């Protein structure tokens, strides 16, 4: 039977993906392992190989269109499988997933192996490509609730523009259609909570949370023609979803202190000056060049090992205590950001961290990171010091319980032994998940970080 080519799940948070480009065309002969297409997720671009050898047919996956994970995007027919476009589109009795042959048996009752013909599920009568919506035509895909709402409002599903995958009609689409016709949406007490009117709320009860403004409500605030609409890509959608999730479900707690940098800057200068050289395509170059951020990563990792109770992740059933410090580092890329991870940063030297970070950041900006290089981690560092930001508070990235926001190092007046001195000072803010890291524990962690920064020789032993 033909081999189904599906859109794979390459990211733990991935629900849909986009094919950025196909490397093989309809009817092309491919070998197992050949690159078929490039998939673009919210964080990376990955090349997907052919799962079998044969002829590429029924290429249904379009470029730059959201496709649900697991959805077939093409089929590969072996040499002994005869493909008929007319049969596939009109007369195919079964799906290749069901493994039955469509060729008619010979007079003796046997089916010749060289005359088999298969069709993708989307070609079968009564079955839509969204899988499971039996009996719905291409223009009538809808959720059960949307169908019921439309029926009760006297609307036809086929006349409603769907916003779901492949044009599937969702509840919001029906509500919008009903509102457009000036009708009332049928009440659904079992499906949603109806907010009480102000008169029904006792004076001592908290007011209901306001609902976010709809797209139409936002656009009505601006004069038509004074703006342009730029559709969200997958990265922006995922960032928005995860930030709302993080701020809605994680009780953030913030701790801020100042760290003096003079000793760290002096050590950094000495280490860079002592760096051996290596041969490159452009000639000889230093084997490493440490940045302040490299030393911040190392200091945060060592602080977590010094305060192991803070090196944790929250789950409803148990506290996850990590044995190593895997530090994610926020990297800005076009359209958003990504957090590649320095694994076992507590065990690595500063030079190794520096070179690894440069490689990860470079591949992050070209969206060439592998999922295991940006998923997981036990904490994160977000540094905006290079932009002159003095201090800020970062949003925790689940499943982390902490994230360190690093501001710019600058000369400030400090009091030492009753005298005013000038010192290079950096403000840092630790955001903690209060379920996993309490105030005192967070203060202990930040204190350990400050000691590492102000006594940097400790990072070399």
N, C-alpha and C positions, 0 to 999 in steps of 0.2 A: 504494500500500500504506500501511497505518497507520504513523505515525512513532513509533518507540520512544523513550520517555523513560527515561533511565538515571540512576542515582545517580552524579554525576560525581566525579572525583578533584580536590579543591581544595587538597590539602596533600600535599607530597612524601612524608610518612610515613603517609599515610592508607591503611588497608586496609579499614576499614568506616566507615560514617557513620550518623547517625540523622536521620530527618525529624522536625523538632520540630513542624511543623504544615503542613497543606495549606491553600492559599488558594482552591482550586477543588475542587468535588465531582464525584463520578462523574456523567457525563452532561452536565456543564457545557460551554458553548461558550466556547472560548478563542481568543485571537489570538496570533500569533507575537510573542514579547517580553513577554507577560503573565507576571506572577509566578505560578508554579505551586505551589511549596512552599519552605519554608525548611529548609536542611540544617544540622545541628549536628555539627561535628567536635570534636576534642579542644581546638581553639584558637579557633574562630570560628563564628559563625552567618551563613550566606550565603543570599541569595535566589536561586533558580534559575528562569530564564525558560522559557517554552514554546518548543520548537524549531520548532513549526509551528502553523498555524491549523486548527481543526476541533473535534471533540467528544471530550472526555476520557473514555476507557473503560478497563476492566480495571485499575483502580487497585489494584495488589498491594502497593505500599509502605506499610507500616503506620507510624504515628507512634510515636516512642520505642522503636523496635526496631532493633538492629544490622543493617545491610544491607551486603553486600559491594560494593565499588566496581565500577561497571560493570553492576550488576544492574538489569534493567528494573523500573521501579516503576509504569509506566502506559503507555498507548498513546493517540495522538491520531488519530482517524479523520477523513479529509476528507469533504466533503459528498457525494461520489460513491461513498463506501465504506459499504455497508450493514452495520450491526453487528447480529448476532443473538446474544444471550447464550446461548441454548440451543445454537446451532451452535458458538459459541466454546468452550463448556465440554465439549461431548460429541462433536461431529462434525467439528471442524476438522482437515483432513488435514495441514496444514503450518504452519510458523511464519512470522510476518511477516518474519523475517530472511531467509528463503529466497526471498521475493518471488514466490510462486506464488498463483494465485487458487483459491478454493474453490468458486466458483459453477460450476454445470454448464453446458456449452456448449449453444448453441441448436441447432436441427435443422441449420442450415448449418455448424455446427462452431465458430462464433465465440462468444466470451464477452462478454456485454453489460457495458460498463464500469460501469453503474449497479447491478449486482447482485453486486458482489464482497463477500466476507466473509472476515475474517481473525481469527486468534486468537493470543494471546501464547504463547510457548514453554511456559509452565507449564500450558497447557490441552491440550498434546499428549500422546497416550498413549505411555508408555514413556520420556518425557524429564522429568527433574525440574528444578525452577527453579534448582538450583545449577550447571547447565550441564555437560554432559559425563558425567553419571552415567546413562547409557542403561540402561533396563530396571529401574531401581530405583523402587519406589513411594515415595509421600510419606513413609511412616514407616520406610523402609529405607535412607536415604542413609548412606553410610559410606565411609571411606577404604579402599583396597585392603588395607592392612596390618591395619586393624581387622577387616575381613571375614575375613581369613585367621586372625587370632588367635581370633575368635569361633568359627569353624568348627572349629579344632583343640581348643578348649575345650568344644565341644559346646553352644554357646550360639546363640540366634537373634538376628540383628541387630534384628529388629522389637521384641524384648523389652528392648532396651538403650536407656536414655535418653541421647541425644546432647547434647554440650555445644558442638559446632561451629556454624558458621553455618547457620541454618534447621534446627537440630536434627540436624546431621550427626554421625554416630557417629565418634569419634576413638579412637586407640589407648588413651588414658588412660581412656576410658569403658569399653572392654572390660576393661581391667585391673581397674577398680573393680568391675565386675560379677562378674568371676572371683573377686576377693578376697571379695566379699560372699557367694559361694556356698561359700567355703572351699576352692576349687580352686587349683591352681598355674598361673601364667601360663606358657604354652609358651615355651621359651627361644628367643631371636632373636639368635644370635651375629652375624648379618650386619647387624642394625639398631641394636644398642646395645652398649656396652661393659659387661661384667660385672665388677663390682668384686671383687677377690680378698679372701679372708678374711684376718684379721690373721695367722694362722699361715703364710700363703703369702708374706707380705711380709718381705723381709730386713730386719734391724735397721737397716741403713744407708739404706734406701729411705724416701722421704717417705710419710707416711700419705695415703691417698686423701682428696680433698676431701669433706666431709660434704654430704649432700644436704639441700636445704631441707625444712623440715617441711611436710607436707601440710595442707590446710585442716582435715581431721578431727583430725589430731594436735594442731593449735593449739587447736581448740575443746574438746578433751577436757581441756585444762589449766584450764578455767574452769567453774564451776558453771552448770548449765543454768538459764536465766532471769536470769542476772546480766549479760547483754549483749544487744545487738540487732545484727543484720547489716545494713549499709548497702552495697548493691552498688556496685562501682566504676563510674564513668562513663568515657566515652572519654578525657577529659583525664587522669584519674588513671591509667588503664591506660598511656597513652602516656608520661606522666612517669616511671612506674615502669620501663617498658621502656627508655627512653632513658638513665635514670640507671644501670641495671644495665649497659647497653651501654658507657656512658662509663667507669664505674669498672672494668669487666672488660677493656676493650680499650685504654684510654689510660693510659700510665704517668704518673701525676700527680707533679709536683714542686712544692714550695711555698717561697715566699720572702716574708718579712715585714719591714716596716720602719715607722718612725713619721715622720709629716709634720707640721711646725708649720703652723698655720692662721691665725695672726694677720694676716699680710699679705693673705691671700686674703679673710678676713672683712672687713677694712677696705675692700678694693677692691670687694667685693660691695655693701657699704653705700653706697659712693659711686656705683656704677653704677645701683643701684636708685633712689637719690635723684635722679639725673639723667635718669631715664627719661621720655620725652615721654608725653603723654596721648593717648588715642584715644577716640572715641565708641563706646559700646556700647548695648545695649537698656536697661541699667540706669543710663545716664549716662556720664560720663567716667571712664576708668580708665587706669592706667599701661599703656604699650604692651608692657611685659614686667616680670617680677619674677623675677630670677635666684635660683636655689637653689644650695647647695653642690654638689649632685649634678650640676647643669648644668655647673659648672666642672670637676668630676671627669671628666665625659664628654669635655669639650674637652681637658683635660690628658692623658687616656689616648690620645686620637686623635693629638695632637701628639707624644706620646712614641713612638708606633708609627712615625710618619713620621721621627722622629729616629733610631730604631733599626729600619730597614726589614727587617732579617733576621728580626726577631721578628714582623713583620706577615705571617704565613704560615699555611698549612694543610697538614696531612700527607696524602699519598696514598701508596699502596704503590709507585707508579711514579715519582712526582716530588714535589718540594716546590712548593706553590702560593704564589708570592710576589705579594702584593696591592699594587696601585698606590694604593689609597686606604684610609683607616681608616673602616670601617663598624662603629659601636659599638652592640651590642645592650645593652638595659637591662632587667634583670629587673623585672617588674611583678607584684605579687601580685593575684590575682583570686579570686573565690569558687571553692573547690575545687582550686586549683592556682596556677600562675604561667605567664606568657608573656613572651617577650623581643622586644618591638618594636625596630626598628633605626633609628638615626640614620645615614643614608647620607652619606658624604663629610663626616663630622664634623670632619675636619681643616681643611676649607675654610670651614666655616660660622662665623658670629659667635655669641657667647654668647647674644644675644637670640633669634636664629633657633633655636638648639638648645633654648633654654628653651621657646619657644612650641610648637615641633614636638613636644617631649617631653610637654608637657601634653596636646596633642591625641591623641597616640598612646596615652598612658596612659588617657585617658578612653574612647577607643574600644576599648581592650583590655579594660577592665572590663565593657563592654557587649557584648563579643565581636563587634565590628564591624570588626575589622582585615582587610585583604586579605592573602592568602598572601604576596605579595611584600613586605609590611611587617614580617613576622616571620621570614622564611626567609633563610638565608645569614648575612652579616655576617663580620667578621674577628676580632672580640674581643667581650667582654661585660663589663658592670659590674653587680655585685650589692651594693646598699647596704642594710645593716640598722642603720645608725647612728641612724635615727629611733626605733628600738626600744630604744636604749640598749646595744646589743651592742658590746662593746669590740673584739673581733676574732674572725674565723672564716675557714674555708677553703671556697671554693665549688667545685662540681663543674663541670668543663669541658663546654660544650655543643657537640658536634661540628656543623660542621667547624672550629670555632675551635681555636686552639692555646693560647689564654690566656683567663683570666677574672680580673677584679680584685674582690676582696671588700673592702668598705669598712666600717669600724667607726665608732663615734660619736666626734665631736670633743668633747674634754673638757679641762678645765684640769688640767695635771700639773706637777709640779716637774721642771725641767730644769736642767742645769749649763751655764753659759755663762761662759767666761773665769774658771773657778775659782769662780764664784758660783752659788748656787741661785736660779733665777728661776721665775716662773709663766708658762706658755705654754699656748695651746690646741693640743692634739696629737690627731692622728687616726692610728690604726693601720690599715694596709692589707696584705692578703696576696694575692700573685699566684700563681695556680695555672697551671702550664704543662704542655703535652704534651711530655714529655722527648724524644720522637722528633723534634720540630720545633724546640723551644727548649731549649737546654742551660742548665745552671745559670748560667754566666757571662753568657750572652746575656740570660737572664731578669733577672739582677741589673742589667745595663746598662739594660734597659727600665724596671725599677722605679726605678732611679736617675734616669732622664730624667723619669719621672712626678713624682718627689719635687721635682726642680728646678722643674718647671712649677707645682706647688702652692705651693711656698715663694717663688717669684718670679712671681706671677700676671700681672704686666704683660706678660710674654712672650706671653700668650694673646691680647693685644689688637693685636699688630703682625703 
